[in-house]
């Protein structure tokens, strides 16, 4: 090794902010782009994010560890988040910020850190009746498996993406693509995924899904049976039969209980499908991108021969409509009892529009889910199981970037959070690969000390401003997200 190369190597310093332990050259960042070598010291490249209800719009930067700073004081309700705080993983030392505050006369403490998650993923809810892929089918990003299709819910298809086996249990490309896809989804960016045996879907939190290049507009008002229950009374006297086509439960008004209550007369209709209860049919078609989430482009395919002994007659009026009102057709039976399509009568157009009006906008929902276990808890307390018990019993309030979370019952600290409730850019990554998510643990000071908390590390917000954290950085005060 030449003296010049040796000198350049010696200029590098080791970052201990995560298990990767990068050696960082002067003026460069580590593999995560979150820590840098600034003239021989490790600095945090992103500011710590604080939230305040008193800040109506905009944001302002607050320098940390600048004693002669003469800016405005922090608003009284300022809440320090884990965003940009740094981490002490694997937490052989206290968390980066342990901050005291007074909330409605009570002495509280908030422990703040950026948690590193290999055991994490996202649950994606896609509002559509369209068939995206078989249950259990592999979901891929750029050809790499990153998750699977899970059980559909009412009006929505569901994906489970990420998890430790995709992040660290497969090939390097699989782990890298899983991590980058999760990071983009959690930070509100669009990600295109393909589903084995199904569709290509563009997913973005808070935006309409794009299925095979077509943006979805509405999620269904209900299944075919529910649609009849809601709107049957509005069809009385205007039409003789209504069929609401749906992949799950197709409804027929003349046979349905709602029709019976309204004294609807039999029509002699016959549906090709599995009859459940009167007026409700399963499996009228295979799932797909057509009418009501079926493969149908021609709804007449689900009809058998009409029975004149049970009410079928020439001139009988038939409305067929999907559960979103996006597809509809009007027919009248001819002399041979064959349906002939006619223009939709004006008096029926209002009822079809009402179905459409009652459908909510189709959106993608992204929930980050992680297990905050292991040594992360040691950054909060010297007796980690007490933190787990306190979170489970709601003695400790857990938030992520200031957003409320749902904590799963049972062992450990497994939580979910809606990513749209966090400030933008709240999530990061380390090239393990793993995701980095902000966490805040807030509880009464007395309870914190009783659980073995790091009492000597508690600092007031003004002291934190003057002293900074473990790594030099700045702070940004923002309004609480209202998305």
N, C-alpha and C positions, 0 to 999 in steps of 0.2 A: 504494500500500500504506500503510495507516495505521500510526502508531507502535506501536499495540497489536498489530496483526497481525505487524509486523516483529519486535517483541520476542518474540512467541510462536515465530516461525520461527527466530529466532536461538537460542532455548533448545534447539532440536533438535540432536542430535549424530549424526554419521555412524558407522554400524557397518561395520567392514571385515572381519567374520567370514566373509563369503561374497560372491560376485560381485554380489548384488543391491544391496549398499551402501545399506541403508535409512537414512533420516533418522528418528531416534526421539525423540519428545517426552519430557520428564521424566515418570517414572512409567509409561511405556508400553513395550511390547515391539515388536520388529521383526516382519516378516511371518511369520517362522518360529516365533514365540513362544519362542524359545530364548535370545535376548539382549534386555536391557532397558537403559533409561536410568535409572540410579539416581543422582540428584543430580549429573548432569553426567559420569558415567562409565559405560562399557559393562560390564555384569556378565552373567555366565552364570546363567540362571534355574534350571537343573537342576544337581544336584551331580555331581561326578566320582564314578564308581563304582569302588570297589576291592574285590577279592575276597580271601578268606582261608579256607583249609581249617580254621584254628584256630577260626573262628567257627561254632558249631554251629547256632544259630538266631537269628532276629531280625537287626537291623542297627543301626548307630549312626552318627550324624552327627558328622563331624570338621570343625571350622572350619578353613579355610585362612587363612594369612597373619594369624594371631592369635598374636602372640609370647608372650603371657602365658597361653596355653592350658596347663592343667595336667592334661589328661585322660590316660588310659592311653596308652602308646606303641602304635604300630602293631604288630600281630602280625608275627613275623619272616617269615612267608611271604606278607605282603601283596603283591598284584599290582595295579598300577594299570592300568585299562583305558581305552579311548578313549571310553567312555560318559560324556558330560557334559564331556569335556576341552576342547571347543572345537576350532577348526580354524585353520590359517593359509593356507587356500586363497586364491589360487592358489600358495601356498607360495614366495613370494619371500623368506620368512624361515623360521627353524627351526620344527619342529613344536611344539605347545603344551607338551608334557612330554617331556623326554629324561632318563630316570631310571636311575641306577646301582643295582645290587643285587649280592648275593653268593649264588650258587646252588650249593650243595654244594662250596664252596671255590673256585668259578670266578667271576671278575669279569665281570658281564654288564651290558648296557644294554638298556633297553626304550624304544622311541620310540613315543609315543602320540599319536593324532590322531583326529578325527572326519572321515572322508573323505566328500566330496560326489560322488555317482555319478549321472551321466546315463546312462552305459553300465551298466545293471543291470536285473535282473528277478528273478522267482522261478520256480522249477520246482515244480510241484505234483503230488504223487502221491496219487491218490484210490483207495483200496482198494475196488473194486467191479467186478463183471462187467456191471453195467447199462450199457446203451448211453447215453453222455452226449452224443454228437454225432459227426459224421463227422470223420475225420482231416483236419486243416487248417482246420476250421471256425472262424470268428471267435468269440472269447469276449468278452462285453460286461459292463460294469458300468453300471447306470443308462442303458443304451442306447448307451454309448460303447465303441468297440473298445479292448480292453486286452491282447489276446493271441490265442492260438489253441490248438486241440487238437493234440497231437503224438502220436507213435506209442505205442500201448498196450503195457504191459509185463505180465508174468505176474501175473494177478489184479488189475491196477490200470490205471486210466485216467490219462493224463498231460496236464497243461496247461503251456504256456509263456506266462507273463504278463510284461508290461512290455517293457523294451528301449528303446533310444534313439529309435526311430522312433515309438513310441507316446507316449513322454514329451515329445519336443520336435519331432517331425516331422509331427504332425498339427494338428488344431484345438486351440484353448485348452481347450475342455471335455474333449477326449480326453486331453490331457496332464494336466489337473487330476484327472480321474477315475482315470487310470492311477496317478498318484502317490499319491493317497489310498488306493486299493485295495492297492497294494504296501505302503504304510506300515502299514495295518491288519493285513494278513496277516503281515508281519514282526514285528509287536508282539503276535501271538497272538490277534488279534480275528477275529470272523466276518465274512465278506464273501459276499454273494450275487452270483452271476454267472449269466448266461444264455448258452447256446451256440446259435448259428444252426443250425437244423435238428435241435436236440436238446433237452436238459433245462435246467431251472433248478437250480442246485446251490449249497448253502451250504457254504463251505469255511472251516475253522478248524484251524490247526496243532494236532495232537495230539488232535483230536476226530473223531467219526464224521461222514462227509459226510451231508448231507440232500439227497436227490435227488427233485425234484418233490414236496417236502413230506414225504417219508418217510425217516426216518433209516435208514441202512444198518447192519446188525448184524454181518455176517461177510463176509470176503473168501473166495474159493473155496479149497478144499483143494488143488486142482490142476485141470487140464483133465479132460474126461470119460475120456480114456484113462488118465491118471495115477491118477484115482480108482479105476478098475477094477484097476490094478496094485497099489494099496494094499490094497484091501478084497475082492478076488475070493475069496480063500480063506475068508472069513467067510460067504459066500453059498452055499457048496457044500452041497447037500442041503436047503436051505431054500427055494430058488426055482429055476425052470428057465431063466429069462432075466433079465438086468439090462441096462437101457439108462440110461447117465448122460448127461443132456442138457446140452450146452454149446455156446455160440455159436462157439467155435473148433474143438474136436475132441470130437465126441460118441462115446462108447465103447459097444461092444456086447460083453458078456462072452463069449458063446458063440463069437464069431469072433476075439476078442482073443488075443494070444499068452499072456497070463496064464491065460485059460480053457483054451487048448490044453494048457498045462503041467499043469493040474488035471484033464485029461481030461473037459472039459465037452462035453456032447453037443450036436449041432446042433439048432436049433429051427425052422428054416424062416422066420426073421424077415426082413423086407426094410425097409431104411431109405431114405427119400427124402433123398438128399444126395449129395455127391461123395465117393466112397470113396477113401480115401488108402491105407493099408495095412490088412491084415485087422483088423476090429473098430474102425476109426478112420474117422470121417466128418467132412468139412468141410461148412459151409454147409447145415445141415439147416433153417435158418430165417434170416430177417433178424435183425440185432441189435435188441435192445429191452430192455424192463424186465420181461420175463417169465422163464420157466424158464431158468436158466443163462445169463442175459444175452441170450436170444433174445426174439422177439416172442410166443413160445408161451404161451398160457394153458391150452391143451389139448395135452398131449404126444403124444396119439395122432395128431395131424396129421402127424407125421414118419414114420408107419408105412404101408407098402404092404400088399398082400395077403400073407397067410401061405402058405407052400408046404408042403403035407402030404408031398410027396415028399422034403423035406429036414428032416423032424422035427416039423412043426407037427401038433398033435393037440388034441382037446377036453380041457379041464382043465389045459392048460399054464399054468404060473404065471409072471407077468411083473411085475417091479418096475421102475418108472421113477422116477428121482430126479435132482435137480439137483446141481451141484458144491458147493453149500453145505449140502445136506440140508434146506433150507428148504421146497422143493417136493418132494413125493413122491406116488406113487399106485401101487396094487396092482391087477392085473387077472388074470382067468382067461379062457381062450378057451372060447367056447361051442361048440355042435354045428356051427355054421357058421364056426368059426375066427375069430369076431369077439371082440375083447377086451371083457370086462364088468368094470366096476370093482367091487371088493370092499373091505371093511375091511382095513386093513393088519394081517396076522398079528402077534401079539406077538413071535414069534421073529425077525421082520424089523425090528421097531421099534428094537432095540438097534443094528443095523448102520447104520440111518439116523441115529440119535443119535450114532453114532461119527463119521460124516462131519461132522456139525455140530460135535462136540467138537474135531475136528482143524482146524477153520477158525479162523484168527486174527481178533481183533477188527478191524473195518473202521475205518481211521483216515485222516486227511489228513496228509500230510507236506509241509512248506513249506521249500524250500531257497532262501536268498538267494544270488544270483550276481552278481558285479560284477567289473569290470576296474579294478584299482588301478594306473592308469598315469599318464601326463601329468605335471603338475607336482607331484602329491602326493608323488612320490618325492624332490623337491627339499627338502621339509621334513625328510627323513631324512638325505640326503647331498648333497654338492655334485657328485657324479658319479652321476646317477640310474641309469644302466644297470648299475652295479655292484650296486645293491640288487636289481634284477631278477634278475641272475645268481645272487646269493646266496640269494634266496628259492627260485629254481628248483633249486638244488643242495642245498637244505635247510641251508645255512650260517646263514641267518636263519630263525627260527621265526615264522611269521605266524599270528596269532590274531585273532578278532573278538569283542570283549567277553569275552575270556578263553576263548572256545570254540575248539576245534580246527577247522581248515578243510581242505578239499581244494583243492590248487593244481593247476590244469590244466597239463599239459606244453605245451611250445611257447613262443612268444614272449609277453612281457608277464607281468603278475601277475593272472591270472584265477582267481578262487577261488569256492568254494561253502561255505555253512555252514548247518547245521540251526538254524532260528530258535528252536527250543525249548531249545537249549543255552545261550542267552544270558540274562542277567537281564532281567526285564520292563522294557518301555519303552526298550529299547536303541537303537531306530532313530528317526531324526527325518527332517525334510525341509527343503528350501528351496524358495521359490516359483518357481524357475527354469522348470519344476519338476524337482526331482531328489531322490533319497533321500540321507540321511546315515546312515552306518554306522560303528561303531567299529572301529578297526584298531590292532593292536599289533605292532611288529617287535622281536623279542628276539634278541640275538646277543652274542658275546663282545666286551668293550670293545676289545680289540686289533684284532679284525676290523672293528669299527665305525670306528675311527680310520683303518684302512688303506683303507677304501672311500671315504674323504673325508667322514666323518660330522662333525656339528657338535660337535666336542669341547668347545668353550668353553661349550656349553649343557648339558652333563651335570650333573645335580644328584642328590644323595642324597635318599632318601624324606623324611627329616626336614627337609632344606632345602626341599623342595617343600611340605611342610606349613607351614613358616614363611613362605615367600615367596609361595606360591600360583602360579597360572599367569598367562598373558597377560591373562586377564580374571578379575576377582575372582569367587570362587565358594566353595562348600563341598564336602566330600567325604562319601561314604557308604560304609562298609565293610559288605559283605554276605558271607554264605557262598557258596561256589561252587555254582552251580546243579546240582541233582541230577536234574532232569527228564529 
